[in-house]
Each structure stands twice: as C-alpha cells, then as structure tokens.
C-alpha cells in the first residue's frame, strides 16, 4: 500500500508543478535572463538523449568504425549543417544506419 501511496503523491506533485507553469504563463512575464536561458533547454535535452546512443551503444565508449550509430550520426549532422532540413537529416541518418547494419 505504501508504494501506491508514494506513486500517487509523486504523480500529484508532478502534475501540480507542471500545472503551476501552465496557469502562470499569461499572467507573469519571465525576466530576459530566464527567457534567454530557456532557449537552450531543447538542444540540451536532445543532446542528453542522443549522445549516449551515439558514443556508448553497448554501454561503453566506442569510437571505432564498427560503431554504425556514430557514423550515421556524423553523416546526419553533416546533412543538418548543410541543408538545415530536419526531415532530410532524419532520412539520411536512418538510411545510413540501416545500410551499415545490413552490411555488418
């Protein structure tokens, strides 16, 4: 019973914190420093999700040419830099990854 109570309280606390931000969006103006800092949240979160998958596919660092995810990620980064097209970047990265996995 304690586990269910902890899960319920944790869920309510999380919901309350998120709801507080939603309710204050139109009423409170964030300072310029906070707005400037919040612009970096999406790239930081995306980096935290993607980099471990690229550099540590088996749980340990792998910078070898056998790391197909790293090669596909590098090519996807190059496509993103040259084209600035998200869809093309994803398609190129997935095509290279699937192609390399089929070859190896």
N, C-alpha and C positions, 0 to 999 in steps of 0.2 A: 504494500500500500504506500510505503514511503517513496518508492521510485515513481509511482504515478503522480503523487503529490508534487514531487520535485519537477517532473516533466511539465505538469500543468502550470506551476508557478513560473518556471522558466519560459514557457510559451507566452503566458500573460505578460511577463516582464518585457520580453522581446517585442510583442505586439504593442505594448504601451509606449516603448521607446520610439518605435517607428511611427506610430500614430501621432506622437507629440510633434515630430518633424513635419508631418503632413498637415497638421492643423495650424502650425505657425508659419507656413510658407508665405501666405499672403499678408500676414499681419506684422511680421518682423523682418526688417532689412538686415541682411548679413553684412558685416564690415568688409571693405575691399580686400583685406588680407585673407579673410576666410574664403571669399569667393575665388580669389587667385589660387589659394591652396587646394580648393575643391576641384579645380580643373585638372589636377594631377592624379586624382583618385582613380579614374578609369584606366589610364595607362599603367599605374602601379598594380592594380588588381589583375589586369590582363597579364602583365609581366610575371607576377607571382604564380599565376596558373600555368602559363606556357613554358617558362624557362626550366622548371624541374622536368617536364616531359621531354624537352629537347636535350638537356645535358645529362639527365640521370634516368634513362629509360628503364634500366634494370635495377635501380636503387643505388647505383654507384656512378661516379663521374665517368663519362665515356666521350672522349674527343676523337675517336678513331673514325676511319672511313666506313667502318661497318655500322656506324650509328646512322641508320637511314632517316630517323626523325630529325637529326641535326642537319643533315644535308638538305632535306626537304624544307626545313625551317629557314635555312640560309637562302635557298632559292626563293622562297616565298617572301622573305624580307627584301631581296633584290627586286622582285616584281612589284612589291608595295612601294618601294622607294622610286622606281622608275615610272610607274603608272598611276599611283595614288588611287587605285581601283580595288575596293575590298573584295568584290566577287571574283575578280580575276586573280587576286592574290590567293584566296582560298582554293580556287580551282587548280591553280598551278602547284600549290603546295601539296594538295591531296593527290594530284596526278603523279607528281614526282615520288611521293611517299608510296603510293600503291605500286607504281612501276618498279621502284627499287626493292620493295618487299617481294614482288613477284620474281625478280631476278635473283635475289639472295636466298 
